[in-house]
Amino acid sequence: MIEFPPRLDLANLPTPLTELCNYAGGPADVSIWIKHDELTGMEVSGNKIRKLEFSIAEASLQGCDTLMTCGGIQSNHCRATAVIGARLGLKVHLILRGEKPEVPDGNLLMGYLSGATITYLSQAQWSFHEQKAAELRAEYLRMGSKAFFIPVGASDEIGLWGYIAAAAELKQDFEDLSIDPEYIVCATGSGGTQGGLLVGGKLFDMNAKCVAFNVSDDADYFDRKIKEDVTLWKQRYEIDFDLNSIDIQTAEGYLGPGYGKADPCVFDTIAELARADGIFLDPVYTGKAFHGMVSELNKGEKGAFPGVKNIVFVHTGGLFGVFPQQQNFSFD
Ligand SMILES: Cc1ncc(COP(=O)(O)O)c(C=O)c1O
């Protein structure tokens, strides 16, 4: 039995696992299931809250009164940290990549509304964001505050626990529904969701393979990143785990024009799923991954999913990312 470290109770768990009933974009002989992690809790919905339950528990253990984290202007993770910080009475400082927009929208607006302090770094300055965080932490210390730094996406050896725990939850879901899916699919951006599902899948002896669609970087990057995070996790928590036992499968080919930008086909898929089943994906993460999954399912021998009959798509949230890109949807 694996022993979990201290964890806050923030998310509404377990999230539902339901079969897609009306969407007709996939092959007729495959059941697509949605793990509804967009419902982990209204404003703080999405995958980040699962990781932050562990990261913020660690921050409290270390006696910190401030959370500091970083990401893109429309980072769901930064918004989730800002909202949770407000709920828990912790100060939040976000370091965001890009120029300050004239009017904040989507996740950024939520960050401001939640009272977060925001520092912007230009693309050129971004490679020094961890150094900037260290300087800011030193400033907080001088002011009598202790800031806890959470890396991009809370994807590190602490945040990894979030989707290890989610894998245990999925295993229970499968038992409850008497299904044995061959694949679990997610979007991968900073690697923590994919890494956690892979480790959890091994620890809890699941049959389903995890296949992730990259929304930034490439398969080699996720290979390295996940191995690094898992190695640090093994060391920090003194866990005997064979790194080579996980099969890191990152399906490339659906990144489109790059991180945060999507081709028209992704917007079409988002609109199709919303119309068919009232489920909302976003163009940065879930829309791209879902579009990739369905495109593969429609290939010969079912593309990246040989032998598939039941497939689970982890809906990791991201709804606020739709609004800043509303001009890309076309309605006849
Ligand atoms: C909505 C959403 N889905 C998926 C991801 C990818 O998760 P991860 O960063 O754990 O790879 C993110 C964050 O990057 C996200 O905000």
The ligand as a Gaussian input file, in Angstrom:
#p B3LYP/6-31G(d) Opt

LIG

0 1
 C       -7.200000      22.693000     -18.732000
 C       -5.879000      22.005000     -18.698000
 N       -5.806000      20.762000     -19.191000
 C       -4.630000      20.093000     -19.214000
 C       -3.471000      20.667000     -18.755000
 C       -2.213000      19.877000     -18.831000
 O       -1.890000      19.364000     -17.594000
 P       -0.379000      19.228000     -17.145000
 O        0.128000      20.633000     -16.956000
 O       -0.460000      18.471000     -15.878000
 O        0.351000      18.540000     -18.221000
 C       -3.510000      21.969000     -18.208000
 C       -2.308000      22.653000     -17.696000
 O       -1.247000      22.675000     -18.214000
 C       -4.745000      22.653000     -18.195000
 O       -4.836000      23.899000     -17.694000

